[in-house]
Amino acid sequence: TTLYHIGVTLAENGKDVSWRDYVAEGEWHEHTGTLLENMLDNEEQLVLGKDYEEVLTVRNTGGIDTYVRVILTKSWQDARGVKNTLLSPDMIDLNVVSGENGWIVDESAITPERIVLYYTKVLPVGESTPAFTDTLSIDPAIGTKVTEYVETKTENGREYKTIVYEFDYDGYTFVIQADVDAVQTHNVSAAVKSAWGVDVVVSEDGILSLQ
């Protein structure tokens, strides 16, 4: 018997980063990589407002045709990897490409931190989707986000006040995460509802749309 298995791979700027391929019952061949690792060359400093190449695509590395979904999340983390929800994910400008390329955005699922995309066409075995992002830049406005406070010191009985300016984003790292998963094309509406919890309609020519 032939086992028809699901598998997806996320590629960044043409290089495979993460993959999850079904092997056998309860067994997966998988790897979780890190995005943006090669964004800067050695010793290169990040330039605010500059567009850096960040081309993300999905490839069907399984044995059956599928529909795929991507969940993109953006956040700021401190040196210990703890997320700071007070800092704005909007300052991380990951340019999403959708519409004519076959990707659609679930407008009902958008938050400042998250965007959910569906590829509306069947993704055949071995094929890759068009890019759903193309560039990444950091908003220069982060340089203007400053907290001002007064520091008071007492020396020799006299009180001295100093105004201190602290950059809100100083010491924080921006993080991009892309979670990719796939469902079978057989009985797709039920498969999508079961796996992703959303209602979809599939036209006769195989085009998926959100209800």
C-alpha positions as CSV (number, residue, x, y, z in Angstrom):
1,T,0.0,0.0,0.0
2,T,1.1,3.6,-0.7
3,L,0.9,6.0,2.2
4,Y,-0.2,9.4,1.0
5,H,1.4,11.8,3.5
6,I,1.2,15.5,4.1
7,G,4.4,17.6,4.3
8,V,5.2,21.4,4.1
9,T,8.5,23.3,4.0
10,L,8.9,27.1,4.7
11,A,11.6,28.7,2.6
12,E,13.2,32.1,3.3
13,N,15.0,33.9,0.4
14,G,15.2,30.6,-1.5
15,K,16.6,28.5,1.4
16,D,14.6,25.9,3.4
17,V,14.2,27.0,7.1
18,S,11.6,24.7,8.6
19,W,9.8,21.6,7.6
20,R,7.3,19.0,8.9
21,D,6.7,15.9,6.8
22,Y,4.6,13.0,7.9
23,V,6.6,9.7,7.9
24,A,4.4,7.1,9.6
25,E,1.8,6.8,12.4
26,G,2.8,9.3,15.0
27,E,6.2,10.0,13.3
28,W,7.2,13.2,11.6
29,H,10.4,14.3,9.9
30,E,10.6,17.9,11.2
31,H,12.9,20.8,11.8
32,T,12.2,24.3,13.2
33,G,14.7,26.9,12.0
34,T,15.1,30.6,12.8
35,L,14.0,33.4,10.5
36,L,16.2,36.5,9.9
37,E,19.4,34.7,10.8
38,N,21.1,35.9,7.7
39,M,19.4,39.3,7.5
40,L,22.6,41.2,8.4
41,D,26.2,40.4,7.4
42,N,28.9,40.1,10.1
43,E,29.4,43.5,11.9
44,E,26.6,45.0,9.7
45,Q,24.4,47.4,11.7
46,L,20.6,47.5,11.2
47,V,19.5,50.6,9.3
48,L,16.1,51.9,10.4
49,G,13.7,52.3,7.5
50,K,15.7,50.2,5.1
51,D,13.9,47.4,3.2
52,Y,15.7,44.1,3.8
53,E,14.8,41.1,1.6
54,E,12.5,38.7,3.4
55,V,10.9,36.5,0.7
56,L,8.8,33.7,2.3
57,T,7.3,30.8,0.4
58,V,5.8,27.4,1.1
59,R,6.6,24.2,-0.7
60,N,4.6,21.0,-0.7
61,T,7.2,18.3,0.4
62,G,4.5,15.7,1.1
63,G,3.0,13.0,-1.1
64,I,-0.4,14.5,-1.7
65,D,-1.8,17.8,-3.0
66,T,-2.8,20.2,-0.2
67,Y,-4.2,23.6,0.7
68,V,-1.9,25.6,3.0
69,R,-2.2,28.3,5.7
70,V,0.4,30.6,7.3
71,I,0.2,32.5,10.6
72,L,2.6,35.3,10.8
73,T,3.4,36.9,14.2
74,K,5.6,39.9,15.1
75,S,6.8,40.8,18.6
76,W,9.5,42.5,20.6
77,Q,11.5,40.4,23.2
78,D,14.0,41.3,25.9
79,A,17.4,39.7,26.3
80,R,15.8,36.7,28.1
81,G,13.4,36.1,25.3
82,V,10.4,37.5,27.2
83,K,7.8,39.3,25.0
84,N,7.0,42.9,25.8
85,T,3.4,43.5,24.8
86,L,3.7,47.3,25.5
87,L,6.1,47.7,22.5
88,S,4.3,48.0,19.2
89,P,4.5,45.1,16.6
90,D,3.4,47.7,14.0
91,M,7.0,49.1,14.2
92,I,8.1,45.8,12.5
93,D,7.0,46.3,8.9
94,L,6.8,42.9,7.3
95,N,5.4,43.6,3.8
96,V,2.7,41.0,3.1
97,V,2.0,40.2,-0.6
98,S,-1.6,39.0,-1.3
99,G,-4.4,39.2,-3.8
100,E,-3.5,38.3,-7.4
101,N,-0.7,35.9,-6.3
102,G,-3.4,33.5,-4.8
103,W,-2.8,34.4,-1.1
104,I,-5.7,36.0,0.9
105,V,-5.6,37.6,4.3
106,D,-8.2,36.6,6.9
107,E,-9.4,40.1,7.8
108,S,-11.4,38.8,10.8
109,A,-8.2,37.3,12.4
110,I,-5.9,40.4,12.1
111,T,-4.4,41.8,15.3
112,P,-1.4,44.1,15.6
113,E,0.7,41.1,16.4
114,R,-0.8,38.5,14.0
115,I,-1.9,38.0,10.4
116,V,-3.4,34.8,9.0
117,L,-3.0,34.0,5.3
118,Y,-4.6,31.2,3.2
119,Y,-3.3,30.1,-0.2
120,T,-6.5,29.8,-2.3
121,K,-5.2,27.3,-4.9
122,V,-4.3,23.7,-4.6
123,L,-0.5,23.3,-3.9
124,P,0.6,20.3,-5.9
125,V,3.3,17.9,-4.7
126,G,6.8,19.4,-5.1
127,E,5.5,22.8,-6.0
128,S,6.0,26.1,-4.2
129,T,3.6,29.0,-3.6
130,P,4.3,32.5,-4.7
131,A,5.9,34.7,-2.0
132,F,3.6,35.9,0.7
133,T,6.1,38.4,2.0
134,D,8.9,40.3,0.2
135,T,10.6,42.8,2.5
136,L,11.1,43.7,6.1
137,S,12.0,47.1,7.6
138,I,11.9,48.6,11.1
139,D,10.0,51.9,11.4
140,P,12.5,54.8,12.0
141,A,9.9,56.2,14.5
142,I,11.2,53.8,17.2
143,G,14.0,56.3,17.6
144,T,11.5,58.9,18.8
145,K,9.9,56.6,21.4
146,V,11.5,58.0,24.5
147,T,10.4,57.9,28.1
148,E,11.4,60.8,30.2
149,Y,11.7,60.7,34.0
150,V,13.4,62.6,36.8
151,E,16.1,61.1,38.9
152,T,16.7,62.7,42.3
153,K,20.0,62.4,44.2
154,T,21.0,63.9,47.5
155,E,24.6,64.9,48.1
156,N,26.0,66.8,51.1
157,G,22.4,67.6,52.2
158,R,21.5,69.1,48.8
159,E,19.0,67.6,46.4
160,Y,19.9,67.3,42.8
161,K,17.4,66.5,40.0
162,T,18.4,65.0,36.7
163,I,16.1,64.5,33.7
164,V,16.8,61.1,32.2
165,Y,15.7,60.1,28.7
166,E,15.4,56.3,27.9
167,F,14.7,54.8,24.5
168,D,11.7,52.5,24.9
169,Y,13.0,50.0,22.4
170,D,16.6,49.9,23.6
171,G,17.8,46.4,24.4
172,Y,14.9,44.7,22.7
173,T,15.0,42.3,19.7
174,F,12.3,42.1,17.0
175,V,11.0,38.6,16.3
176,I,9.2,37.2,13.3
177,Q,7.5,33.8,13.4
178,A,5.8,32.0,10.5
179,D,3.7,28.9,11.3
180,V,2.7,26.8,8.3
181,D,0.3,23.9,8.1
182,A,-1.6,22.0,5.4
183,V,-4.8,20.0,4.9
184,Q,-5.7,17.4,2.3
185,T,-7.8,18.4,-0.8
186,H,-10.2,15.5,-0.2
187,N,-13.4,16.7,1.5
188,V,-11.6,20.0,2.0
189,S,-14.3,22.1,3.7
190,A,-14.6,19.5,6.5
191,A,-10.8,19.1,6.7
192,V,-10.3,22.9,7.0
193,K,-13.1,23.2,9.6
194,S,-11.6,20.4,11.6
195,A,-8.0,21.5,11.4
196,W,-8.3,25.3,11.3
197,G,-11.7,26.0,12.7
198,V,-12.8,28.2,9.8
199,D,-15.6,27.9,7.2
200,V,-14.5,27.8,3.6
201,V,-16.1,27.3,0.2
202,V,-14.2,25.6,-2.6
203,S,-15.3,26.4,-6.2
204,E,-15.5,23.8,-9.0
205,D,-12.0,24.8,-10.2
206,G,-10.5,24.3,-6.7
207,I,-10.3,27.9,-5.6
208,L,-10.7,28.2,-1.8
209,S,-12.5,31.2,-0.3
210,L,-13.4,32.2,3.3
211,Q,-17.0,32.4,4.3
